[in-house]
Amino acid sequence: MKLYEDMTKEEFDVLKALDTRKFEYAGMELLGKAGVEPKDMSDSVISLAALSYFIKKYDIGSEGELHVFLDENIEDMEVNRPLQEFVAAHWKEIQEFSYVPLQKELKALVLFSNSSDRGVRKDTEYDTPDSVAELAMAILDIRGGDNVLDMCSGRGNFLVKSSIENHEDCAYHGIEINPSAVIISKIKSLLLGNKFTVEKQDILQMDSLENKYDKVFSEPPYGAMFEGKVSSAYTDELSKYIPKGLTKKADFLYMILPMLHQKCGGKTVVLATHGTLFRMGREAAIRENLIKSGKVEAIITLPQMLLSYTSIPLVAWVFSDNNSSVRVVDASELGQEVGRKSIALSADDIKRIMEALKQDSDISKSVSMEELAKNEYVLMPKRYLNTIKIENGVKLIDLMKKQGRGMNIASPDLSEQDTGNGRYLMLQNISDGTVNVNLPYLVDTPKQYSKYTVQEGDLLVSRTTPFKIAIMPKVEEDVIASGNLYVITLDSEKVNPFYVMLYLNSKLGLQQLMMKCTTGILANIAKADLESVKIPMIPRSEQDELVEKYSKLLGELQEAEAKVNNLRNMIGSVLD
């Protein structure tokens, strides 16, 4: 019997709408009883569903018939061999499972069971979320006759969606190093009528740059470290952007390689983490080279939780040719909840991003080469959106005598008892602009602690959000600051330190700090960015008046809080 599969966009949409979770769980339970290990479960469920679909659709009644069917219809031994082995090991489960779902549900289970937008899978390292794939497709603007490449194609989610939803005369190809992901991708393509091809290949070791594509997409491994060598075919091209040699962090390597496979006049979309936008040193030089070469068209920061297995936020780098500016888009606040721990971009979100890519808006801006250079080629969109004008602004660094960071000390090295060795200041000891001086004691005070000592009058600023900002009060013992705090000694002849603290705690000051932040699981501010925050310099007499007013109000607040605490104690003792 001859295997024949094809799929229209309409049939695809019908299958996509089916909820196959209960069948997926049933398959997992069945295979679990048969001894399949949890680490192999995801791929095994897809193999189970595909083989059950074959025997249901093509009326296959025995294990032998299924072996023959696979040999006659699947010439690719990379797929044939593991499926034959699965049949030999699990014919009983295949036969039993084929009675449970309908034929269309089995097909849907193969195509969509590892869709991370559904919030089902935990092992979705090989999945591009549906909504992200849809955004990438919209940006790439795939047209008739295009050759499309997905580098690091995983289990083929982008290829599945793109090959169905775009022109039939396009050619789709995937490259993936993980063998099981390649097999799953090929099974999916088979059920779609072989709409795309996938090859097992390490993208770092491809031996030629001759094959170029109109449109390229890539979701490479996040946070990978570079080990070993890159194919010599890449050497000359890579040296244009990474002239000082490869860094240990492989993010830019994995970003640039897809771009190198793009045809002149084509477009590339690569997903990466936010660190690629702001890390300094050699990575800043790489960003500069990419921008100056006109390769960076746009940067789009995406919301957290798009990937169901991590809350790390992503950024989409859009590469093309001859760009004289960079469009930055802050889409970090977009997205809709799907399940308990996932976010997906809605159709309206994608439409808004596409509009923001065309013109300036509240979430986007075209940034000139000159402005990018002034900002050391940092590409965080928040840095360029909603800019704040500070009258008579003076950079914080110009008001400093010195600045440092505290150090982290583990809980076993702290005590509630007075040890005579000094105290330790943590973030939790700062609230509403004041320091609670009831600090834990240090068990010991090695010599290296001395350089982390906080002095009375020092400005304290937390590295992470929500920002905690205060002036260090007088404490009899030496105090060591936490590593999560910047400790700044201001020049009191230039500025009243309390005025700086009040400004940084103000709405405008906090807005400046947030704009300087780098985004991750926790937003944080780098030393250089904190130093560049501008303080509006008003006459010293006005600074002192504001500080005096603050001190008076703070005193009244403390008196009121003392009265409240006293009343609470009196209420608690009414029945005593």
SULKABEL-V758230 format. One line per field, one symbol per residue. phi: phi as a letter, one per 40 degrees, with the letter a starting at -180 (. if undefined). psi: psi as a letter, one per 30 degrees, with the letter a starting at -180 (. if undefined). burial: 1 if it has 24 or more other C-alpha atoms within 12 Angstrom, else 0. Layout:
# SULKABEL-V758230
phi: ???
psi: ???
burial: ???
This chain:
# SULKABEL-V758230
phi: .ccbbaaccccdcccccccbccccccccccccccgccdcbcdcccccdcccccccccbfcbaccccccdcccbbccccbdcccccccccbddccccccccccdccccccccbcbccccgccbbccbbcddccccccccccfcbdgccbbbcgcfcgcccdcccccbdcccbbabbacccccccccccccdccgfcabbbcacccbccabccbbcbbbabcccgcbcbgbbdcccdcccccbbccgcccccdcdcccddccccccgcabbbcaccdccbccgcccccddcccccgcccabbcbccgccccacccbbbcbbabgcbabcbbbbccchbcbgcbbbbccdcccccccccccacacbaacbcdcccccbfgcbcddcbcfcbcbcfcbcdccbccaaabcbcbcdccbaccccgbgbbbbdccbafgbbccccccccabcdccdcbccbdgccbbccbcccbbabcccbcccbbccccbcbbccccccacdcccccccccdcccccccccccbadbcabcdcccccccbccbddccdcccccccccccccccccccccccccccccbdcc
psi: kkkkklkleeeeeeeefkjgeeeeeeeeeeeefggkkefgeeeeeeeeeeeeeefeeghkfleeeeeeeeeffjfjffeeeeeeeeeefheeeeeefffdlleeeeeeeeegfhjfffgekfhgfgkkkeeeeeeeeeefhklkfkkkkjkhfbggeeeeeefefakfglkkklkkfjeeeeeeeeeeeefghhfllkkjkjffgkglgejllekkkkilkkgkkkkblkkfffeeeefefifglklekgeeefeeeeefgklkfakkkkkllfffffkabfeeeeeeeeeffgfjelkjklllgekfflgkllkjkjkalhkflkkkkjgfgllkkjafglkkkleeeeeeeeeffflkafglkjkleeeeefghgkgjefffkhkkjjkhkkkeffglelkalalkklefglkfkjfggllkkleffkkhglkjgilllkelileffefgkklkfkkkkkellkkkklkklkkelkkkllfgkkjkjljffeljeeeeeeeffleeeeeeeeffkkkaekklkleeeeffkkkjjlkeeeeeeeeeeeeeeeeeeeeeeeeeeeeeeeefgeg.
burial: 001000100001001101011011111101100000000011111111111111111001001001101100010000110111011001101110110110111111111111111111111111111111111111111110011111111111111111111101011111111111111111111111011111110111010010011111111111000000010001101101110011100111111111111110011111111111111001111111111100111111111111111101111111111010111111111111010001111100110111011000001111111001001111111111100100000011111100111110100001000000111111111100111011111100100010011111111111111111111110001111111111111100011111111111100011111111111100111111111111111000001000100000000000000000000000000000
